Amino acid sequence: VQVVESGGGSVQPGGYLRLTCSFSTYLGTASGFCMGWFRQAPEKEREGIAAIDSGDNRNTMYADSVKGRFTISRDNGEDILSLEMNSLKPEDTATYYCAAVLCAGDLTFVMSATPDTGYWGQGTQVTVTS
């Protein structure tokens, strides 16, 4: 599975960004994977911030730090994962990663996934600054 992220950039506090992640697989579709967004700020550990269940399930999970501001969604027809980020704060500044993980409906597992679990993108930088 190849994973390519896009959409990062610099924005002022209170602003909006949308990240997308495209998946390509020899299996024909990535719909069988759970997917998640993660971020890592300088000198901090990587954290899972949002996860979504596989297939047509629409169960989601969010970290408290982004709940109510960020929305994860997926388009199984296009194998695209999105993260809409509203009301951005300076503390949201980080490198953001997406990943496809086999999770059997366990989104907590997805949120704690590491790069040796599943398929990860290369990361995209988000900077929130005035």
DSSP file with accessible surface (Angstrom, degrees, kcal/mol):
  #  RESIDUE AA STRUCTURE BP1 BP2  ACC     N-H-->O    O-->H-N    N-H-->O    O-->H-N    TCO  KAPPA ALPHA  PHI   PSI    X-CA   Y-CA   Z-CA
    1    1 A V              0   0   38      0, 0.0     2,-0.4     0, 0.0    24,-0.2   0.000 360.0 360.0 360.0 125.7    0.0    0.0    0.0
    2    2 A Q  E     -A   24   0A 139     22,-3.1    22,-2.2   117,-0.1     2,-0.4  -0.875 360.0-162.4-101.1 139.9    1.4    3.4   -1.0
    3    3 A V  E     -A   23   0A  15     -2,-0.4     2,-0.4   117,-0.4   119,-0.4  -0.980   8.5-178.3-127.4 126.5    0.3    6.4    1.0
    4    4 A V  E     -A   22   0A  82     18,-2.3    18,-2.8    -2,-0.4     2,-0.3  -0.985   8.5-160.7-130.8 123.3    0.7   10.0   -0.1
    5    5 A E  E     +A   21   0A   9     -2,-0.4     2,-0.3    16,-0.2    16,-0.2  -0.683  14.3 166.4-100.0 156.9   -0.3   13.0    1.9
    6    6 A S  E     +A   20   0A  60     14,-2.4    14,-2.6    -2,-0.3   118,-0.1  -0.971  39.8  68.5-157.0 164.1   -1.1   16.5    0.8
    7    7 A G        +     0   0   36     -2,-0.3    11,-0.3     1,-0.3    14,-0.1   0.385  57.6 135.8 108.2  -3.6   -2.6   19.7    2.1
    8    8 A G        +     0   0   29     12,-0.1     2,-0.3     9,-0.1    -1,-0.3  -0.162  21.2 120.5 -69.9 171.9   -0.2   21.0    4.8
    9    9 A G  E     -d  126   0B  30    116,-1.1   118,-2.7   115,-0.1     2,-0.4  -0.988  58.9 -57.4 164.3-165.8    0.9   24.6    5.0
   10   10 A S  E     +d  127   0B  88     -2,-0.3     2,-0.3   116,-0.2   118,-0.2  -0.904  49.4 167.3-112.3 136.5    1.0   27.6    7.2
   11   11 A V  E     -d  128   0B  27    116,-2.6   118,-2.1    -2,-0.4     3,-0.1  -0.977  34.0-108.0-146.0 154.8   -2.2   29.3    8.6
   12   12 A Q    >   -     0   0  135     -2,-0.3     3,-2.2   116,-0.2    76,-0.2  -0.461  53.5 -79.4 -79.9 156.6   -3.0   31.8   11.2
   13   13 A P  T 3  S+     0   0   59      0, 0.0    76,-0.2     0, 0.0    -1,-0.1  -0.268 121.6  28.1 -53.9 139.3   -4.6   30.9   14.5
   14   14 A G  T 3  S+     0   0   57     74,-3.7    73,-0.6     1,-0.2    75,-0.1   0.330 100.1 125.4  87.4  -4.6   -8.3   30.3   14.1
   15   15 A G    <   -     0   0   20     -3,-2.2    73,-2.1    73,-0.3     2,-0.4  -0.016  54.8-118.6 -82.6-174.1   -7.8   29.2   10.5
   16   16 A Y        +     0   0   99     70,-0.2     2,-0.3    71,-0.2    70,-0.2  -0.953  25.1 173.1-131.2 141.8   -8.7   26.1    8.5
   17   17 A L  E     - B   0  85A  30     68,-2.0    68,-3.2    -2,-0.4     2,-0.5  -0.987  16.4-151.5-142.3 151.5   -6.8   23.5    6.7
   18   18 A R  E     - B   0  84A 118     -2,-0.3     2,-0.4   -11,-0.3    66,-0.2  -0.987  11.0-163.7-125.3 121.7   -7.8   20.2    5.0
   19   19 A L  E     - B   0  83A   0     64,-2.7    64,-2.4    -2,-0.5     2,-0.3  -0.806   6.7-167.2 -98.6 143.5   -5.3   17.4    4.7
   20   20 A T  E     -AB   6  82A  29    -14,-2.6   -14,-2.4    -2,-0.4     2,-0.4  -0.944   8.0-164.3-129.5 157.7   -5.8   14.5    2.3
   21   21 A a  E     -AB   5  81A   0     60,-2.3    60,-2.9    -2,-0.3     2,-0.4  -0.990   7.1-157.4-141.4 122.8   -4.2   11.1    2.0
   22   22 A S  E     -AB   4  80A  53    -18,-2.8   -18,-2.3    -2,-0.4     2,-0.4  -0.865   7.1-158.3-106.5 143.3   -4.5    8.9   -1.0
   23   23 A F  E     -A    3   0A  10     56,-2.3     2,-0.4    -2,-0.4   -20,-0.2  -0.944   8.2-174.3-119.7 137.8   -3.9    5.2   -0.9
   24   24 A S  E     +A    2   0A  59    -22,-2.2   -22,-3.1    -2,-0.4     2,-0.3  -0.999  11.8 171.8-131.7 135.6   -3.0    2.8   -3.7
   25   25 A T    >   -     0   0   23     -2,-0.4     3,-1.8   -24,-0.2    -2,-0.0  -0.999  43.9-129.9-144.5 146.3   -2.8   -0.9   -3.3
   26   26 A Y  T 3  S+     0   0  200     -2,-0.3    -1,-0.1     1,-0.3     0, 0.0   0.649 105.9  73.6 -67.7 -12.1   -2.4   -3.9   -5.4
   27   27 A L  T 3  S-     0   0  101      1,-0.1    -1,-0.3     2,-0.1     3,-0.0   0.598 110.1-119.7 -76.7 -10.5   -5.4   -5.3   -3.6
   28   28 A G  S <  S+     0   0   63     -3,-1.8     2,-0.3     2,-0.0    -2,-0.1   0.009  84.2  33.6  98.4 -29.7   -7.6   -2.9   -5.6
   29   29 A T        -     0   0   55     -5,-0.1     3,-0.3     1,-0.0    -5,-0.1  -0.992  54.8-150.6-156.2 149.8   -8.9   -1.0   -2.6
   30   30 A A    >   +     0   0    0     -2,-0.3     3,-2.0    46,-0.2    25,-0.1   0.214  68.7 110.7-101.2  13.3   -7.9    0.2    0.8
   31   31 A S  T 3   +     0   0   34      1,-0.3    24,-3.7    45,-0.2    -1,-0.2   0.733  67.5  65.0 -64.9 -19.9  -11.4    0.0    2.1
   32   32 A G  T 3  S+     0   0   48     -3,-0.3     2,-0.3    22,-0.2    -1,-0.3   0.575  90.3  84.4 -78.4  -6.6  -10.6   -3.0    4.3
   33   33 A F  S <  S-     0   0   15     -3,-2.0    22,-0.3    69,-0.1    69,-0.2  -0.733  75.5-131.7 -95.9 143.4   -8.2   -0.9    6.4
   34   34 A b  E     -E  101   0B   1     67,-2.5    67,-3.2    -2,-0.3     2,-0.3  -0.565  32.5-149.2 -75.4 156.8   -9.0    1.3    9.3
   35   35 A M  E     -EF 100  52B   2     17,-2.2    17,-2.7    65,-0.2     2,-0.3  -0.954  16.9-178.6-135.5 152.3   -7.3    4.7    8.9
   36   36 A G  E     -EF  99  51B   0     63,-2.3    63,-2.0    -2,-0.3     2,-0.4  -0.969  21.8-134.6-147.5 160.4   -5.9    7.3   11.2
   37   37 A W  E     +EF  98  50B   0     13,-2.8    12,-2.8    -2,-0.3    13,-1.6  -0.958  26.8 178.0-114.5 140.5   -4.2   10.7   11.4
   38   38 A F  E     -EF  97  48B   2     59,-3.1    59,-2.8    -2,-0.4     2,-0.3  -0.878   8.4-161.4-134.9 162.1   -1.3   11.3   13.7
   39   39 A R  E     -EF  96  47B  14      8,-2.2     8,-2.7    -2,-0.3     2,-0.4  -0.992   6.8-162.6-147.9 155.2    1.0   14.2   14.4
   40   40 A Q  E     -E   95   0B  67     55,-2.1    55,-2.4    -2,-0.3     6,-0.2  -0.952   8.1-161.9-141.1 118.0    4.4   14.9   15.9
   41   41 A A    >   -     0   0   22      4,-0.4     3,-2.1    -2,-0.4    53,-0.1  -0.589  46.1 -73.5 -90.9 158.3    5.5   18.2   17.2
   42   42 A P  T 3  S+     0   0  106      0, 0.0    -1,-0.1     0, 0.0     3,-0.1  -0.260 118.1   2.5 -54.2 132.8    9.2   19.0   17.7
   43   43 A E  T 3  S+     0   0  208      1,-0.2     2,-0.3    -3,-0.1    -3,-0.0   0.656 113.4 104.5  63.7  19.6   10.6   17.2   20.8
   44   44 A K  S <  S-     0   0  140     -3,-2.1    -1,-0.2     3,-0.0     2,-0.1  -0.903  75.5-102.4-124.9 159.2    7.3   15.5   21.5
   45   45 A E        -     0   0  174     -2,-0.3    -4,-0.4     1,-0.1     2,-0.1  -0.420  44.0 -96.9 -75.8 152.9    6.1   12.0   21.0
   46   46 A R        -     0   0   74     -6,-0.2     2,-0.4    -2,-0.1    -6,-0.2  -0.462  45.5-163.9 -66.4 138.9    3.9   11.1   18.0
   47   47 A E  E     -F   39   0B  78     -8,-2.7    -8,-2.2    -2,-0.1     2,-0.4  -0.977  20.8-124.6-129.9 142.7    0.2   11.0   19.0
   48   48 A G  E     +F   38   0B  13     63,-0.5   -10,-0.3    -2,-0.4     3,-0.1  -0.708  30.6 172.2 -79.2 131.7   -2.9    9.6   17.3
   49   49 A I  E     +     0   0B   0    -12,-2.8    14,-2.2    -2,-0.4     2,-0.3   0.661  59.6  10.6-116.7 -22.9   -5.5   12.3   16.8
   50   50 A A  E     -FG  37  62B   0    -13,-1.6   -13,-2.8    12,-0.2    -1,-0.4  -0.976  56.7-178.5-158.6 144.0   -8.2   10.8   14.7
   51   51 A A  E     -FG  36  61B   0     10,-2.2    10,-2.1    -2,-0.3     2,-0.4  -0.987   6.4-163.4-144.1 151.5   -9.3    7.4   13.5
   52   52 A I  E     -FG  35  60B   3    -17,-2.7   -17,-2.2    -2,-0.3     8,-0.2  -0.994  24.8-113.1-138.7 143.5  -12.0    5.9   11.3
   53   53 A D        -     0   0    9      6,-2.4   -20,-0.1    -2,-0.4   -18,-0.1  -0.111  38.7 -95.1 -71.7 170.1  -13.3    2.4   10.9
   54   54 A S  S >  S-     0   0   27    -22,-0.2     3,-1.7   -20,-0.1   -22,-0.2  -0.252  78.8  -1.3 -84.4 169.3  -13.0    0.3    7.8
   55   55 A G  T 3  S-     0   0   19    -24,-3.7    21,-0.1   -22,-0.3   -23,-0.1  -0.177 127.3 -22.1  57.6-136.5  -15.4   -0.3    4.9
   56   56 A D  T 3  S+     0   0  138     20,-0.0    -1,-0.3     2,-0.0     2,-0.2   0.418 104.6 115.3 -89.4   0.1  -18.7    1.4    5.2
   57   57 A N    <   -     0   0   83     -3,-1.7    48,-0.0     1,-0.1     0, 0.0  -0.485  48.3-165.5 -67.1 142.7  -18.5    1.8    8.9
   58   58 A R        +     0   0  130     -2,-0.2     2,-0.1    -6,-0.1    -1,-0.1   0.132  35.8 138.9-118.6  20.4  -18.4    5.4   10.0
   59   59 A N        -     0   0   97     -5,-0.2    -6,-2.4    -7,-0.0     2,-0.3  -0.436  30.5-175.9 -65.9 138.4  -17.3    5.0   13.5
   60   60 A T  E     -G   52   0B  61     -8,-0.2     2,-0.3    -2,-0.1    -8,-0.2  -0.898  17.2-161.2-133.4 162.5  -14.7    7.6   14.5
   61   61 A M  E     -G   51   0B  64    -10,-2.1   -10,-2.2    -2,-0.3     2,-0.4  -0.994   9.2-168.4-144.2 142.5  -12.5    8.4   17.4
   62   62 A Y  E     -G   50   0B  43     -2,-0.3   -12,-0.2   -12,-0.2     2,-0.2  -0.973  25.5-115.0-132.4 148.4  -10.7   11.6   18.3
   63   63 A A    >>  -     0   0   17    -14,-2.2     3,-1.7    -2,-0.4     4,-1.5  -0.491  34.6-116.6 -71.5 149.8   -8.1   12.7   20.8
   64   64 A D  T 34 S+     0   0  135      1,-0.3    -1,-0.1     2,-0.2     3,-0.1   0.835 111.9  66.2 -57.8 -31.1   -9.4   15.2   23.3
   65   65 A S  T 34 S+     0   0   50      1,-0.2    -1,-0.3     3,-0.0   -16,-0.1   0.705 115.9  24.6 -67.3 -19.5   -7.0   17.8   22.0
   66   66 A V  T X> S+     0   0    0     -3,-1.7     3,-2.4   -17,-0.2     4,-2.2   0.472  86.3 128.5-123.1  -5.1   -8.8   18.0   18.6
   67   67 A K  T 3< S+     0   0  121     -4,-1.5     4,-0.1     1,-0.3   -17,-0.0  -0.263  80.7  15.6 -59.0 132.8  -12.3   16.8   19.4
   68   68 A G  T 34 S+     0   0   82      2,-0.4    -1,-0.3     1,-0.1     3,-0.1   0.249 125.8  59.1  87.7 -13.7  -14.9   19.3   18.1
   69   69 A R  T <4 S+     0   0   28     -3,-2.4    17,-2.2     1,-0.2     2,-0.3   0.700  98.2  53.1-113.5 -34.2  -12.4   21.0   15.8
   70   70 A F  E  <  -C   85   0A   3     -4,-2.2    -2,-0.4    15,-0.2     2,-0.4  -0.818  60.9-163.5-108.2 147.7  -11.1   18.3   13.5
   71   71 A T  E     -C   84   0A  63     13,-2.3    13,-2.8    -2,-0.3     2,-0.4  -0.990   3.9-157.9-133.2 125.4  -13.2   15.9   11.4
   72   72 A I  E     +C   83   0A   6     -2,-0.4     2,-0.3    11,-0.2    11,-0.2  -0.789  21.6 161.7 -98.8 142.0  -11.9   12.7    9.8
   73   73 A S  E     -C   82   0A  44      9,-1.8     9,-3.1    -2,-0.4     2,-0.3  -0.976  20.2-150.6-152.1 164.0  -13.6   11.2    6.8
   74   74 A R  E     -C   81   0A  15     -2,-0.3     2,-0.6     7,-0.2     7,-0.2  -0.989  10.4-151.9-141.4 147.9  -12.9    8.7    4.0
   75   75 A D  E  >> -C   80   0A  82      5,-3.0     5,-1.9    -2,-0.3     4,-1.1  -0.934  11.6-173.0-117.6 101.6  -14.0    8.2    0.5
   76   76 A N  T  45S+     0   0   25     -2,-0.6   -46,-0.2     1,-0.2   -45,-0.2   0.809  82.0  60.6 -69.0 -27.6  -13.7    4.5   -0.2
   77   77 A G  T  45S+     0   0   68      1,-0.2    -1,-0.2    -3,-0.1   -46,-0.0   0.867 119.2  27.5 -66.6 -34.4  -14.5    4.9   -3.9
   78   78 A E  T  45S-     0   0  131     -3,-0.4   -55,-0.3     2,-0.1    -1,-0.2   0.430 104.2-125.2-104.3  -3.1  -11.4    7.1   -4.3
   79   79 A D  T  <5 +     0   0   20     -4,-1.1   -56,-2.3     1,-0.2     2,-0.4   0.953  61.1 145.3  54.0  51.2   -9.4    5.6   -1.5
   80   80 A I  E   < -BC  22  75A  55     -5,-1.9    -5,-3.0   -58,-0.2     2,-0.4  -0.980  36.6-161.3-123.8 134.7   -8.9    9.0    0.0
   81   81 A L  E     -BC  21  74A   0    -60,-2.9   -60,-2.3    -2,-0.4     2,-0.3  -0.919  14.6-166.5-111.2 137.7   -8.7    9.9    3.7
   82   82 A S  E     -BC  20  73A   5     -9,-3.1    -9,-1.8    -2,-0.4     2,-0.4  -0.903  16.5-164.7-125.5 155.9   -9.3   13.5    4.8
   83   83 A L  E     -BC  19  72A   0    -64,-2.4   -64,-2.7    -2,-0.3     2,-0.5  -0.931   9.6-161.6-138.6 110.9   -8.8   15.6    7.9
   84   84 A E  E     -BC  18  71A  68    -13,-2.8   -13,-2.3    -2,-0.4     2,-0.6  -0.853   9.7-163.2 -93.1 126.8  -10.6   18.9    8.1
   85   85 A M  E     +BC  17  70A   0    -68,-3.2   -68,-2.0    -2,-0.5     2,-0.3  -0.948  10.8 177.5-119.8 113.1   -9.1   21.1   10.7
   86   86 A N        +     0   0   69    -17,-2.2   -70,-0.2    -2,-0.6   -71,-0.2  -0.715  61.2  20.1-107.9 163.6  -11.0   24.1   12.0
   87   87 A S  S    S-     0   0   69    -73,-0.6    -1,-0.2    -2,-0.3   -72,-0.2   0.900  84.1-158.6  48.1  49.4  -10.1   26.7   14.7
   88   88 A L        -     0   0    2    -73,-2.1   -74,-3.7    -3,-0.3   -73,-0.3  -0.271   7.2-159.0 -65.5 144.8   -6.4   25.9   14.5
   89   89 A K    >   -     0   0   86    -76,-0.2     3,-2.4   -75,-0.1     4,-0.3  -0.845  31.8-109.9-119.5 157.9   -4.2   26.8   17.4
   90   90 A P  G >  S+     0   0   70      0, 0.0     3,-1.9     0, 0.0    38,-0.4   0.860 117.9  62.8 -55.6 -33.7   -0.4   27.3   17.6
   91   91 A E  G 3  S+     0   0  122      1,-0.3   -50,-0.0    36,-0.1    -3,-0.0   0.568  88.7  70.1 -71.8  -5.9   -0.2   24.0   19.5
   92   92 A D  G <  S+     0   0    1     -3,-2.4    -1,-0.3    36,-0.1     2,-0.2   0.527  70.2 120.0 -82.4  -7.0   -1.5   22.2   16.5
   93   93 A T    <   +     0   0   36     -3,-1.9     2,-0.3    -4,-0.3    34,-0.2  -0.431  42.0 106.2 -61.4 124.2    1.8   22.9   14.8
   94   94 A A  E    S- H   0 126B   2     32,-2.0    32,-2.6    -2,-0.2     2,-0.5  -0.966  75.8 -79.0-177.4 172.1    3.3   19.6   13.9
   95   95 A T  E     -EH  40 125B  35    -55,-2.4   -55,-2.1    -2,-0.3     2,-0.4  -0.862  49.2-147.8 -90.0 127.7    4.1   17.1   11.1
   96   96 A Y  E     -EH  39 124B   0     28,-3.2    28,-2.2    -2,-0.5     2,-0.3  -0.842  15.7-173.2-104.8 136.5    0.9   15.2   10.3
   97   97 A Y  E     -E   38   0B  38    -59,-2.8   -59,-3.1    -2,-0.4     2,-0.3  -0.924  10.2-154.5-125.5 148.2    0.9   11.6    9.2
   98   98 A a  E     -E   37   0B   0     -2,-0.3    23,-2.3   -61,-0.2     2,-0.3  -0.868  15.9-175.4-116.7 158.9   -1.8    9.3    7.9
   99   99 A A  E     -EI  36 120B   0    -63,-2.0   -63,-2.3    -2,-0.3     2,-0.5  -0.996  24.6-138.8-152.6 149.6   -1.8    5.6    8.1
  100  100 A A  E     +EI  35 119B   0     19,-2.4    19,-2.5    -2,-0.3     2,-0.4  -0.965  32.4 176.3-108.7 126.9   -3.8    2.5    7.0
  101  101 A V  E     -E   34   0B   1    -67,-3.2   -67,-2.5    -2,-0.5     2,-0.6  -0.990  35.0-125.0-136.0 135.3   -4.0   -0.1    9.8
  102  102 A L        +     0   0  118     -2,-0.4   -69,-0.1   -69,-0.2   -70,-0.0  -0.728  45.6 155.2 -77.1 122.7   -5.8   -3.4   10.0
  103  103 A b    >   -     0   0   12     -2,-0.6     3,-2.1     6,-0.0     6,-0.2   0.523  45.4-134.9-133.9  -9.3   -7.8   -3.0   13.2
  104  104 A A  T 3  S-     0   0  110      1,-0.3     3,-0.1     3,-0.0    -2,-0.1   0.872  82.0 -51.2  51.0  40.5  -10.9   -5.3   13.3
  105  105 A G  T 3  S+     0   0   39      1,-0.2     2,-1.2   -53,-0.1    -1,-0.3   0.465 106.3 129.1  81.2   1.6  -13.0   -2.3   14.5
  106  106 A D    <>  +     0   0   81     -3,-2.1     4,-1.3     1,-0.2     3,-0.4  -0.716  27.6 174.0 -93.8  91.6  -10.6   -1.4   17.4
  107  107 A L  H  > S+     0   0   14     -2,-1.2     4,-2.5     1,-0.2    -1,-0.2   0.766  76.0  64.5 -72.2 -24.1  -10.1    2.3   16.9
  108  108 A T  H  > S+     0   0   87      1,-0.2     4,-1.1     2,-0.2    -1,-0.2   0.899 101.2  52.3 -62.2 -37.8   -8.1    2.5   20.1
  109  109 A F  H  4 S+     0   0   84     -3,-0.4     3,-0.4     1,-0.2    -2,-0.2   0.904 108.6  50.1 -62.0 -42.5   -5.6    0.2   18.4
  110  110 A V  H >< S+     0   0    0     -4,-1.3     3,-1.9     1,-0.2    -2,-0.2   0.938 106.3  54.8 -62.1 -45.4   -5.4    2.6   15.5
  111  111 A M  H 3< S+     0   0   30     -4,-2.5   -63,-0.5     1,-0.3    -1,-0.2   0.764 112.7  43.4 -61.5 -25.5   -4.9    5.6   17.7
  112  112 A S  T 3< S+     0   0   80     -4,-1.1    -1,-0.3    -3,-0.4    -2,-0.2   0.290  86.8 132.9-103.2  11.2   -1.9    3.9   19.3
  113  113 A A    <   -     0   0   11     -3,-1.9    -3,-0.1    -4,-0.2     5,-0.0  -0.208  40.3-154.7 -64.4 151.6   -0.4    2.6   16.0
  114  114 A T    >   -     0   0   64      6,-0.0     3,-3.0     1,-0.0    -1,-0.1  -0.784  35.9 -93.4-121.2 165.7    3.3    3.0   15.3
  115  115 A P  T 3  S+     0   0   76      0, 0.0     5,-0.2     0, 0.0    -2,-0.1   0.686 124.0  60.0 -58.3 -17.3    5.1    3.2   12.0
  116  116 A D  T 3  S+     0   0  137      1,-0.1     2,-0.6     3,-0.1     3,-0.0   0.383  95.5  74.7 -89.1   6.7    5.8   -0.6   12.2
  117  117 A T  S <  S-     0   0   40     -3,-3.0     2,-0.1    -7,-0.1    -1,-0.1  -0.950 107.7 -31.2-118.3 108.7    2.1   -1.2   12.2
  118  118 A G  S    S-     0   0   35     -2,-0.6     2,-0.5   -19,-0.1   -17,-0.2  -0.430  95.2 -42.5  87.3-158.5    0.3   -0.7    8.9
  119  119 A Y  E     -I  100   0B  99    -19,-2.5   -19,-2.4    -2,-0.1     2,-0.3  -0.958  56.3-166.3-122.1 128.6    1.2    1.7    6.1
  120  120 A W  E     -I   99   0B  42     -2,-0.5  -117,-0.4   -21,-0.2   -21,-0.2  -0.829  14.9-129.1-120.8 150.2    2.2    5.2    6.7
  121  121 A G        -     0   0   10    -23,-2.3  -117,-0.2    -2,-0.3     3,-0.1  -0.278  33.4-106.3 -83.6 179.1    2.6    8.4    4.6
  122  122 A Q        -     0   0  116   -119,-0.4   -25,-0.1     1,-0.2  -118,-0.1   0.577  62.4-109.6 -85.9 -11.9    5.7   10.6    4.6
  123  123 A G        -     0   0   13    -25,-0.1     2,-0.4     1,-0.0   -26,-0.2   0.106  21.5-132.0  98.4 148.4    4.2   13.4    6.6
  124  124 A T  E     - H   0  96B  24    -28,-2.2   -28,-3.2  -118,-0.1     2,-0.3  -0.998  22.8-119.8-138.7 138.2    3.1   16.9    5.8
  125  125 A Q  E     - H   0  95B  86     -2,-0.4  -116,-1.1   -30,-0.2     2,-0.5  -0.607  22.6-171.8 -85.7 134.1    3.9   20.0    7.9
  126  126 A V  E     -dH   9  94B   0    -32,-2.6   -32,-2.0    -2,-0.3     2,-0.5  -0.994   5.2-175.0-121.2 125.6    1.2   22.1    9.4
  127  127 A T  E     -d   10   0B  45   -118,-2.7  -116,-2.6    -2,-0.5     2,-0.6  -0.985   8.1-168.0-125.0 125.8    2.3   25.4   11.0
  128  128 A V  E     +d   11   0B   4     -2,-0.5     2,-0.3   -38,-0.4  -116,-0.2  -0.946  31.5 137.3-115.2 110.3   -0.1   27.7   12.9
  129  129 A T              0   0   77   -118,-2.1    -2,-0.1    -2,-0.6   -40,-0.0  -0.996 360.0 360.0-154.0 148.6    1.4   31.1   13.5
  130  130 A S              0   0  127     -2,-0.3  -118,-0.1  -118,-0.2    -1,-0.1   0.449 360.0 360.0 -92.3 360.0    0.4   34.7   13.5
